[in-house]
Amino acid sequence: MIALERNVNFTGQESAVAATASSIVPTFTVPSLSLVSPVAEWAADVADPTILVADDDEGVRDLVAYKLSAAGYNAITAGDGTSALTMVHREQPDMVILDVAMPGLDGLSVCYELHSSAATAQIPVLMLSGRDRQVDIDLGLTVGADDYLVKPFSPAELIRRVRWLLLANGD
């Protein structure tokens, strides 16, 4: 396609100049489909971290889940250790908060199982317990817990420790 441009010289006379359309119209290059993958990875990286809360006391479990949600985390819950292990494998949370004393599989056993498997060993674990003796805290840390918080606890302290553990784990 040829378009005509009008030029005016210093004497005020107009002249027509032919120009091809290809020199005027920019070309469009279709982006490669490989650019879609980094966007999907980025979106997954900025998603709210998912935290599994396992406690047999419904009031504590709901309070912790509520405070986590209010702080911008995605909280999922389990009422016992067996359910918690199942959910870890199904949901792949970024962190796990475990009560020490739960019926069936207790929090110490769940923590040990998580850290015994290569697939779940990197997930940070925060133990919650009413047991405040140093021997109990040491046992929790020995089986693989990354932190141990004694009940009753301040919700602000809980959130501070969750943030610290997620940052330390790179989430």
C-alpha positions in Angstrom: 0.0 0.0 0.0 1.3 3.4 -0.9 0.3 6.6 1.0 0.8 10.2 -0.1 2.3 12.6 2.3 2.1 16.4 1.7 5.3 18.4 2.1 5.5 22.2 2.2 8.8 23.8 1.1 10.2 27.2 2.1 8.4 28.9 -0.8 5.0 27.7 0.4 4.6 25.2 -2.5 3.1 21.8 -1.7 4.5 18.7 -3.2 3.2 15.1 -2.9 5.7 12.4 -1.7 4.9 8.7 -1.9 5.7 6.6 1.1 5.1 3.0 1.6 2.8 1.8 4.4 5.4 -0.7 5.6 7.6 2.1 6.7 4.8 3.8 8.7 3.0 0.9 10.3 4.8 -0.9 13.1 5.0 -4.6 13.0 3.5 -6.8 15.8 5.3 -9.8 17.1 3.3 -12.5 18.9 4.8 -13.3 22.3 6.1 -16.8 22.8 3.9 -19.2 25.0 6.9 -19.8 27.2 6.2 -16.4 28.9 3.0 -17.8 30.5 4.9 -20.1 32.8 6.9 -17.5 34.8 3.6 -15.6 35.4 2.0 -18.7 36.8 5.0 -19.3 39.1 5.0 -15.6 40.2 1.3 -15.9 41.1 1.9 -19.0 43.2 4.8 -17.2 45.0 2.6 -14.2 46.0 -0.3 -16.3 47.2 -1.1 -16.2 50.9 0.9 -18.9 52.8 -1.3 -21.9 53.9 -1.0 -22.9 57.5 -2.4 -26.1 59.0 -3.6 -25.8 62.6 -4.1 -29.1 64.4 -5.6 -29.0 67.9 -8.3 -31.2 69.5 -9.6 -28.2 71.4 -12.1 -26.6 69.0 -11.9 -23.2 70.8 -8.1 -23.0 70.5 -8.2 -24.3 66.9 -10.8 -21.7 65.8 -9.0 -18.9 67.6 -5.7 -19.7 66.0 -7.3 -20.1 62.6 -9.1 -16.8 63.0 -6.0 -14.8 64.1 -4.0 -16.4 61.2 -6.7 -15.4 58.7 -6.9 -11.9 60.1 -3.1 -11.6 59.6 -3.4 -12.6 55.9 -2.7 -16.3 56.0 -4.9 -19.1 54.6 -5.7 -21.3 57.7 -6.8 -24.9 57.4 -7.7 -27.0 60.4 -7.6 -30.6 61.7 -8.9 -32.0 65.0 -6.4 -34.7 65.5 -3.0 -36.0 64.5 -4.1 -38.5 62.0 -6.2 -36.0 60.1 -3.3 -33.5 60.3 -0.9 -35.9 58.6 -3.5 -36.7 55.9 -4.1 -33.0 55.2 -0.3 -32.2 55.1 0.1 -34.7 52.2 -3.1 -33.5 50.5 -2.8 -29.7 51.0 1.0 -29.3 51.2 0.8 -26.3 53.7 3.6 -23.8 54.1 3.6 -24.4 57.8 2.0 -26.6 60.5 0.9 -25.6 64.0 0.5 -28.7 66.3 -1.0 -29.2 69.7 1.2 -31.6 71.7 -1.6 -33.5 73.4 -4.2 -34.8 70.9 -6.1 -38.1 70.9 -4.7 -40.9 68.8 -1.6 -39.6 67.1 -0.2 -36.8 69.3 1.6 -33.6 68.0 5.0 -35.0 68.9 4.4 -38.1 66.8 3.0 -36.0 63.9 6.0 -33.7 64.0 8.4 -36.7 64.0 6.6 -38.2 61.0 6.8 -34.9 59.1 10.5 -34.6 59.7 11.2 -38.2 58.9 9.9 -37.9 55.3 11.9 -36.0 52.6 8.6 -34.8 51.1 7.6 -32.9 54.3 10.8 -32.4 56.3 11.2 -28.8 55.1 7.8 -27.7 56.5 8.3 -25.6 59.6 6.4 -26.8 62.7 5.3 -24.7 65.7 4.2 -26.7 68.7 1.5 -25.4 71.0 1.2 -26.9 74.5 0.0 -26.3 78.0 3.1 -28.3 79.1 5.6 -25.6 80.1 8.4 -27.7 81.7 11.8 -27.4 80.0 11.9 -31.1 79.4 8.7 -30.9 77.4 10.0 -28.0 75.4 13.2 -29.8 74.7 11.3 -33.0 73.6 9.2 -31.0 71.2 12.4 -29.4 69.7 14.1 -32.8 69.6 11.4 -34.4 67.5 11.8 -31.7 64.9 9.6 -28.7 66.0 11.1 -25.4 64.9 9.5 -23.5 67.7 7.4 -24.2 70.9 4.8 -21.9 72.3 3.2 -22.5 75.7 -0.5 -22.0 76.3 -2.0 -19.6 77.2 -0.3 -17.5 74.6 -0.7 -14.0 73.2 -2.2 -14.0 69.7 0.3 -11.3 68.8 3.2 -13.6 69.9 1.7 -16.4 67.8 1.6 -14.3 64.7 5.1 -13.0 65.3 6.5 -16.5 65.6 4.6 -17.6 62.5 6.0 -14.8 60.5 9.5 -15.5 61.7 9.3 -19.2 60.9 7.9 -18.5 57.4 10.6 -15.9 56.7 13.3 -18.3 58.0 12.0 -21.0 55.7 11.9 -18.6 52.7 8.1 -18.5 52.3 
